[in-house]
Amino acid sequence: MNHELQAAEWMKSAAQVSPSERQLRWQEMEFYAFIHFTVNTFTDREWGTGQEDPAIFNPSELSTTQWVQACKAAGMKGLILTCKHHDGFCLWPSRFTAHTVAASPWRNGAGDLVREVADACREGGLKFGVYLSPWDRHEATYGDSERYNRFFLHQLRELLTNYGDIFCVWFDGACGEGPNGKRQVYDWDAYYALIRELQPEAVISVCGPDVRWCGNEAGHTRESEWSVVPAHMQDNEKIQEQSQQVDDGQFAIRINTQDRDLGSREVIRSQGKQLIWYPAEVNTSIRPGWFYHASEDDQVKTLKQLLAVYYGAVGGNATFLLNLPPDTRGLIHERDMERLHELGDSLRSIFEENLALQALVKASETMDEQHAASEVLTERRDTYWCPHEGTERAWIELDLQEERSFDRVVLMEHIQTGQRIERFTLESQREDGGWEAFYTGTVVGYKRICCFPQVTLRSMRVTIHESRWYPTLSGLGIYLSEQGGLSNGIANV
């Protein structure tokens, strides 16, 4: 087999790597919340020591219904609760430690915050997820690896069996010395096996095989976010090394630029002996800190900042996990609530009317009748347009039937069959009948939201210049934003 044929077969193989059903359901959620709330909220710290007196945990007006309302106002579809942070304080009455809400005055020691949040999510139509810190600064067995792993599995089993369906189990790689001076060795394989046994529909995120961390907590996103990456990206030791090691106040704004390219042809040819579907999640907080601090009440991210992260994450083939820290009352602060309403209203307004729905559509070629160009304008995501196998360059053209003004174009691949598109342009038709690019993009994946200064035109063409094996498109939307031409970091022509 010659080199050119080998390369073609390799790209065909890469093009067919696809998500599991649990990964697909997670990706379709797009936008969901993190809730950081524990003893740190009452000590005004980001990291607890594990020596906090449970008596300090006593929110006066706690309302999980209000948390859910905040998420829904912003357009989120799920909520992940920090059931135990590094301090080891459990928001449920665990049978395996006394360091829990049962030792606090909240609800007279009879409360179970995990249950309250899970019930509120179900009632409000949100999916529920859990974060359980592997690092526990209170537990005496931490650092005695075998004993602590048994302890951790007991707590994980409690969360996986007592609170209904869970869409995500979220782990980080934080790891410190135990009280005995030993460093804990986490039994990730045992943790994963228990999750697969008890919650097989849940994705295991960040330190997990289903969803990877984007690499920073600043909301920074890559220009090209590939879901198909070399299998070594799942290496937990690397994740652990890059996770936060000290509470220095700088980690949340740090951006690692070493891994700007994770899945290009060059990377997967040189590193990709085995390829996996390992999509990215972008996580950041609505405030500088992950826990509530009154001193940050005037530092809530602006609408413009949140929209920029949304476009880079949800609109850049990732998901957006936005942290909302309840205050000492147990409520999402009024300023955060105001911003969440603004964000949700803005997103609903921007994407309410798809100007492409009545367009006439044609393509450079079509594989067969089942994959007609018109499939890109349907609401169904299980159908799609594609050219013939082996056609890596193709175009699809829309006649809007009248001149329309817009500044957002949404493209969606049929990722059930893989991620293929590597480079594309959006083009307007000139008076001489030729085409001129007004936007240049790289990958599409699950969703690409193209943001550019407003254009007014009747005909638009999407030209796919590079793809793997052959491209697919399952969705194409055109929208007008009141925000104007906010860029999502992609080079515009």
matplotlib code that plots the C-alpha trace (Angstrom):
import matplotlib.pyplot as plt

x = [0.0, 1.5, 1.9, -1.0, -3.4, -2.2, -2.9, -6.4, -7.2, -5.9, -8.2, -11.1, -10.5, -10.2, -13.4, -15.4, -14.5, -17.8, -19.4, -21.1, -24.8, -24.0, -21.5, -24.0, -26.7, -24.2, -23.1, -26.7, -27.1, -24.7, -24.9, -25.2, -24.3, -21.7, -22.8, -19.9, -21.3, -19.8, -18.1, -15.8, -18.9, -18.9, -15.2, -14.7, -12.1, -11.6, -10.0, -10.9, -8.5, -10.6, -10.6, -13.7, -16.4, -19.6, -21.5, -20.5, -22.7, -26.0, -27.5, -30.5, -32.7, -31.4, -33.6, -32.6, -35.7, -34.1, -30.9, -32.8, -34.7, -31.4, -30.1, -33.3, -33.3, -29.9, -31.0, -29.1, -30.1, -28.4, -26.7, -23.7, -23.4, -20.1, -21.3, -17.8, -14.9, -11.3, -12.2, -14.1, -17.4, -20.2, -23.5, -25.3, -25.4, -22.8, -22.6, -18.8, -17.8, -19.1, -18.0, -21.3, -24.4, -25.8, -23.3, -24.4, -27.4, -28.9, -32.3, -31.5, -29.0, -31.7, -30.9, -29.6, -28.6, -27.8, -31.4, -32.9, -30.9, -31.7, -35.4, -35.4, -33.7, -36.2, -39.1, -37.6, -36.7, -32.9, -30.5, -28.6, -24.9, -22.4, -18.9, -17.0, -13.5, -11.0, -8.8, -10.1, -8.2, -10.4, -10.3, -7.6, -7.2, -6.2, -2.7, -3.2, -4.2, -6.0, -8.0, -8.9, -10.0, -12.4, -13.7, -14.1, -15.9, -18.4, -19.1, -19.4, -21.8, -24.0, -24.2, -24.9, -27.7, -29.7, -30.4, -32.0, -30.6, -27.2, -26.1, -22.5, -19.9, -17.3, -13.8, -10.7, -7.2, -6.4, -4.1, -2.2, -0.3, -2.3, -2.0, 0.4, 2.8, 2.0, 0.6, -2.7, -2.8, -6.4, -7.9, -9.5, -10.4, -12.4, -14.2, -15.1, -16.3, -18.6, -20.1, -20.6, -22.4, -24.7, -25.2, -24.3, -25.8, -23.6, -20.6, -17.4, -15.8, -12.4, -10.5, -12.6, -12.9, -15.9, -15.3, -12.0, -11.1, -10.4, -7.2, -8.0, -10.6, -10.5, -13.2, -10.5, -11.3, -9.3, -9.7, -10.0, -11.5, -11.4, -13.4, -11.3, -7.9, -5.1, -6.0, -3.2, -5.2, -7.1, -3.9, -5.0, -1.4, -1.1, -4.5, -3.4, -0.1, -2.0, -4.7, -4.6, -1.9, -2.1, -4.8, -2.8, -5.7, -4.0, -5.1, -8.5, -7.0, -4.1, -4.2, -2.0, -1.1, 1.1, -1.8, -3.3, -3.6, -5.0, -6.5, -5.2, -4.0, -0.4, -1.1, -3.0, -0.5, 2.4, 0.7, -2.5, -1.8, -5.2, -7.9, -10.8, -13.9, -13.0, -14.9, -14.1, -15.9, -15.2, -15.6, -15.4, -17.1, -19.5, -17.2, -13.4, -13.8, -15.6, -17.1, -19.1, -17.2, -19.0, -15.9, -16.6, -20.2, -19.0, -17.0, -19.7, -18.9, -20.5, -23.1, -20.5, -17.9, -20.4, -21.6, -18.0, -17.4, -20.7, -19.8, -16.3, -17.6, -21.1, -20.3, -16.8, -17.6, -17.5, -19.9, -20.2, -20.1, -20.7, -20.2, -22.8, -21.7, -24.7, -24.0, -24.2, -28.0, -28.0, -29.2, -27.7, -26.9, -29.1, -26.4, -25.7, -29.4, -29.7, -26.8, -28.2, -31.6, -29.8, -27.8, -30.8, -32.9, -30.1, -29.6, -33.3, -33.6, -30.6, -31.5, -35.3, -35.7, -33.8, -33.7, -32.6, -35.8, -37.5, -34.4, -33.9, -30.9, -28.6, -25.2, -22.2, -23.2, -25.3, -24.7, -28.3, -31.9, -31.7, -28.9, -30.4, -29.1, -32.5, -31.8, -29.6, -32.8, -34.8, -35.0, -34.0, -30.5, -30.5, -30.6, -27.9, -26.5, -23.3, -21.5, -20.2, -17.7, -14.2, -15.3, -13.4, -14.3, -17.9, -20.3, -23.9, -25.7, -28.7, -31.0, -32.9, -35.3, -34.8, -32.0, -31.6, -29.3, -27.5, -24.4, -24.6, -24.4, -24.8, -23.3, -23.7, -22.1, -23.7, -21.3, -23.0, -20.9, -17.8, -16.2, -14.9, -14.8, -11.4, -11.7, -14.6, -15.6, -18.9, -19.3, -21.5, -22.4, -20.9, -22.7, -20.6, -21.9, -18.7, -18.3, -16.4, -15.6, -16.7, -15.9, -13.2, -13.6, -11.8, -13.6, -17.4, -18.1, -21.3, -21.9, -20.0, -21.5, -19.9, -19.9, -19.0, -20.0, -23.5, -23.9, -26.9, -27.3, -29.7, -27.4, -24.8, -22.5, -20.8, -17.7, -15.9, -12.2, -10.8, -12.5, -11.8, -13.2, -16.3, -18.1, -21.6, -24.0, -27.1, -28.0, -27.5, -29.0, -28.8, -29.6, -29.5, -28.0, -28.7, -25.2, -23.5, -20.3, -18.7, -15.9, -15.4, -11.7, -11.8, -10.0, -12.5, -11.6]
y = [0.0, 3.3, 6.3, 8.3, 5.4, 4.7, 8.3, 8.1, 5.0, 6.6, 9.7, 7.4, 5.6, 8.8, 10.1, 7.2, 7.6, 8.6, 9.3, 6.9, 7.4, 8.9, 11.3, 12.3, 13.0, 15.0, 17.1, 18.0, 19.5, 22.3, 24.5, 23.6, 24.8, 24.0, 24.8, 25.3, 25.5, 24.2, 25.4, 27.6, 29.8, 30.6, 30.9, 33.1, 30.7, 28.9, 25.8, 24.5, 22.9, 19.9, 21.2, 23.5, 23.1, 21.8, 24.3, 27.1, 25.5, 27.1, 28.9, 31.0, 31.1, 28.2, 27.5, 24.9, 25.8, 29.3, 27.6, 25.7, 28.8, 30.6, 27.8, 27.8, 31.6, 31.3, 28.5, 25.7, 22.1, 20.6, 21.2, 19.6, 19.9, 19.9, 17.2, 17.2, 19.6, 19.2, 20.0, 16.7, 18.2, 16.2, 17.9, 14.6, 12.6, 10.1, 6.9, 6.8, 10.1, 12.4, 15.5, 16.1, 18.3, 16.0, 17.6, 21.1, 23.2, 23.4, 21.7, 20.8, 18.2, 16.4, 17.9, 16.4, 19.0, 16.5, 15.2, 18.7, 19.6, 16.4, 16.7, 20.4, 19.5, 16.7, 19.0, 21.8, 19.6, 19.8, 16.9, 16.3, 15.6, 15.2, 16.3, 14.3, 15.5, 12.7, 14.8, 14.8, 17.0, 15.8, 12.0, 10.4, 7.4, 9.8, 8.8, 5.2, 4.4, 1.1, 2.1, 5.5, 4.1, 1.8, 4.9, 6.8, 4.0, 3.8, 7.5, 7.3, 4.4, 6.5, 9.3, 6.9, 4.9, 7.3, 10.3, 9.0, 9.3, 11.2, 12.6, 13.3, 12.3, 15.1, 14.5, 16.7, 15.5, 17.4, 15.3, 16.4, 14.6, 12.8, 13.3, 10.4, 12.1, 9.7, 10.6, 9.0, 6.8, 7.0, 3.7, 5.3, 2.0, 1.0, 4.3, 4.1, 0.5, 1.4, 4.4, 2.2, -0.4, 1.9, 4.9, 3.5, 6.6, 9.1, 10.6, 10.6, 14.0, 15.6, 12.9, 10.4, 8.6, 10.4, 14.2, 16.1, 19.4, 22.2, 23.0, 26.2, 27.8, 31.2, 30.3, 30.3, 28.2, 26.7, 27.9, 24.2, 21.9, 18.3, 15.6, 13.0, 12.9, 10.5, 8.0, 9.1, 12.3, 10.1, 9.8, 10.7, 11.3, 14.1, 15.5, 15.3, 17.1, 20.0, 20.3, 23.0, 22.2, 25.3, 27.8, 30.8, 32.7, 32.5, 29.2, 30.3, 32.9, 30.7, 29.6, 26.7, 27.4, 24.3, 22.2, 24.5, 21.7, 18.3, 16.7, 18.1, 15.7, 16.4, 15.6, 12.4, 11.1, 11.6, 10.7, 8.9, 5.2, 4.9, 7.5, 8.1, 10.3, 12.6, 15.9, 19.0, 20.9, 24.6, 25.5, 28.9, 30.8, 33.7, 35.4, 35.3, 32.6, 29.3, 29.9, 33.0, 36.0, 39.3, 41.2, 39.9, 41.2, 43.9, 41.4, 39.3, 38.6, 41.0, 39.8, 40.4, 38.2, 35.4, 35.5, 35.4, 32.2, 30.7, 31.3, 29.8, 26.8, 25.8, 27.5, 25.9, 22.1, 22.0, 22.4, 25.3, 24.6, 27.8, 28.0, 29.7, 30.1, 30.5, 33.1, 32.5, 32.8, 29.8, 31.8, 32.8, 36.5, 39.1, 40.4, 36.9, 36.3, 39.5, 38.5, 35.0, 36.5, 38.8, 35.9, 33.7, 36.5, 37.4, 33.8, 33.2, 36.5, 35.8, 32.3, 32.6, 33.1, 31.0, 33.1, 30.1, 27.9, 29.1, 29.1, 27.2, 25.0, 23.1, 21.4, 20.6, 17.0, 14.6, 11.0, 10.0, 11.1, 10.3, 12.8, 15.7, 19.2, 20.2, 18.0, 20.8, 22.9, 20.4, 20.3, 16.6, 15.9, 12.2, 13.2, 15.0, 16.1, 14.7, 14.3, 11.0, 9.0, 10.2, 13.8, 15.9, 19.3, 20.3, 23.3, 23.9, 27.1, 28.9, 31.3, 33.2, 34.4, 38.0, 40.1, 39.4, 40.9, 38.6, 38.2, 34.6, 31.3, 28.0, 24.9, 21.3, 18.1, 14.7, 13.7, 10.3, 9.3, 11.3, 14.7, 15.5, 19.2, 20.8, 24.1, 26.1, 29.5, 31.4, 33.3, 35.9, 36.1, 39.0, 40.9, 39.0, 35.7, 34.7, 34.1, 36.1, 34.8, 36.9, 34.3, 31.6, 28.8, 25.5, 22.7, 22.4, 19.2, 19.2, 23.0, 25.9, 29.4, 31.7, 35.4, 38.2, 41.9, 42.1, 41.3, 41.8, 39.4, 37.0, 34.1, 32.4, 29.5, 27.3, 25.9, 23.1, 23.2, 20.4, 17.4, 13.8, 11.2, 13.2, 16.0, 16.0, 18.7, 18.1, 21.7, 25.2, 28.3, 32.0, 34.6, 38.3, 39.3, 42.6, 42.4, 43.0, 41.4, 39.8, 37.6, 34.1, 34.1, 32.7, 34.6, 36.4, 37.3]
z = [0.0, -1.0, 1.4, -0.1, 0.2, 3.7, 4.7, 3.1, 5.1, 8.3, 7.8, 7.0, 10.2, 12.2, 10.6, 12.0, 15.7, 17.2, 20.7, 23.0, 23.7, 27.1, 25.5, 22.9, 25.5, 27.5, 24.5, 23.6, 27.1, 26.0, 29.1, 32.8, 36.2, 38.9, 42.5, 45.0, 48.5, 51.8, 55.0, 52.8, 52.1, 55.8, 56.3, 53.2, 51.8, 48.6, 50.1, 53.5, 55.9, 57.0, 60.5, 60.2, 62.9, 61.2, 63.5, 61.1, 58.3, 58.9, 55.8, 57.0, 53.8, 51.7, 48.7, 46.2, 44.2, 43.7, 42.5, 39.9, 38.9, 38.4, 36.1, 34.0, 33.7, 32.0, 29.7, 31.5, 31.3, 34.4, 37.7, 39.3, 43.1, 45.0, 47.4, 49.1, 48.4, 49.5, 53.1, 53.4, 54.7, 53.2, 52.2, 52.9, 56.1, 55.1, 57.2, 56.9, 58.5, 61.2, 59.2, 57.6, 57.6, 60.3, 62.7, 61.8, 63.1, 59.6, 59.6, 63.2, 62.0, 60.0, 56.6, 53.4, 50.9, 48.1, 48.4, 48.3, 45.2, 43.4, 44.2, 43.1, 39.8, 39.1, 39.9, 37.7, 34.8, 35.2, 35.1, 38.3, 38.6, 41.5, 42.3, 44.9, 45.7, 45.7, 48.0, 51.6, 54.1, 57.0, 56.6, 58.7, 56.2, 53.4, 52.2, 53.4, 49.8, 50.2, 53.3, 51.8, 48.5, 50.4, 52.2, 49.0, 47.3, 50.2, 49.8, 46.1, 46.4, 48.7, 46.1, 43.2, 44.9, 47.0, 44.8, 41.5, 38.0, 37.7, 34.4, 35.4, 38.1, 38.1, 39.4, 39.6, 40.1, 43.3, 45.5, 48.6, 51.3, 53.9, 57.7, 57.8, 55.3, 52.5, 49.1, 48.2, 45.1, 43.7, 42.4, 39.4, 37.8, 40.8, 40.9, 37.3, 37.6, 40.4, 38.4, 35.4, 37.6, 39.4, 37.0, 33.5, 31.8, 33.7, 32.0, 34.1, 33.6, 33.7, 35.6, 33.7, 30.4, 28.9, 29.1, 29.3, 30.8, 28.3, 30.3, 32.2, 34.5, 32.8, 30.1, 27.4, 24.4, 21.5, 17.9, 16.9, 19.5, 18.3, 20.0, 18.3, 20.0, 20.8, 23.6, 25.8, 26.6, 29.1, 31.2, 34.7, 35.9, 33.4, 34.5, 38.1, 37.4, 35.7, 38.3, 41.0, 43.6, 45.9, 46.7, 45.4, 43.8, 40.4, 39.1, 37.9, 35.6, 34.3, 30.7, 29.4, 25.8, 25.4, 24.2, 21.6, 19.0, 20.3, 17.2, 13.9, 11.1, 12.2, 15.8, 15.3, 12.7, 15.1, 18.4, 17.4, 17.4, 19.0, 18.7, 21.0, 21.3, 24.2, 24.0, 25.9, 28.7, 29.4, 33.1, 34.7, 37.5, 37.3, 39.8, 40.3, 43.1, 43.1, 46.5, 47.5, 48.8, 49.6, 48.4, 44.9, 44.7, 42.3, 40.2, 38.6, 34.9, 32.5, 29.9, 27.2, 29.0, 29.5, 25.9, 24.7, 26.8, 25.6, 21.9, 22.4, 24.4, 23.2, 19.8, 19.6, 19.9, 23.7, 26.6, 29.1, 32.8, 34.7, 38.4, 40.6, 44.3, 46.7, 49.5, 53.3, 53.1, 50.8, 47.9, 44.5, 45.0, 43.5, 41.2, 39.9, 39.4, 37.4, 35.1, 34.6, 33.5, 31.1, 29.7, 29.2, 27.7, 25.3, 24.1, 23.7, 21.7, 19.5, 18.5, 18.5, 14.7, 12.2, 9.0, 7.0, 7.5, 4.3, 2.2, -1.1, -0.7, -3.1, -2.8, -5.0, -4.7, -2.6, -1.6, -2.1, -1.5, 2.2, 2.5, 0.5, 1.1, 2.6, 5.6, 7.0, 7.6, 9.5, 13.3, 13.3, 14.3, 13.2, 9.5, 7.5, 4.2, 2.9, -0.5, -1.8, 0.2, -0.5, -1.4, 1.1, -0.5, -1.1, -0.7, 0.2, -0.9, 0.5, -1.4, 1.4, -1.3, -0.2, 1.3, 5.0, 7.6, 10.1, 12.2, 13.4, 11.5, 13.4, 11.8, 13.2, 12.0, 12.4, 15.1, 15.5, 12.5, 13.5, 13.4, 9.9, 8.9, 9.3, 7.4, 5.9, 4.7, 4.7, 1.4, -0.1, -3.8, -5.8, -8.5, -11.1, -9.8, -8.0, -4.3, -1.7, 1.8, 4.8, 7.5, 7.9, 10.4, 11.2, 13.0, 13.4, 15.4, 17.4, 17.0, 15.6, 16.2, 13.7, 14.9, 12.6, 11.8, 10.4, 6.7, 4.4, 1.5, -0.3, -1.1, 1.1, 0.5, 3.0, 1.3, 3.1, 2.0, 4.1, 5.7, 6.7, 4.3, 3.6, 5.5, 7.1, 8.1, 10.1, 11.0, 9.5, 11.1, 10.4, 13.1, 13.8, 17.1, 18.9, 20.3, 17.0, 15.6, 18.7, 17.6, 19.1, 18.3, 14.8, 12.1, 9.9, 6.3]

ax = plt.figure().add_subplot(projection="3d")
ax.plot(x, y, z, "-o")
ax.set_aspect("equal")
plt.show()
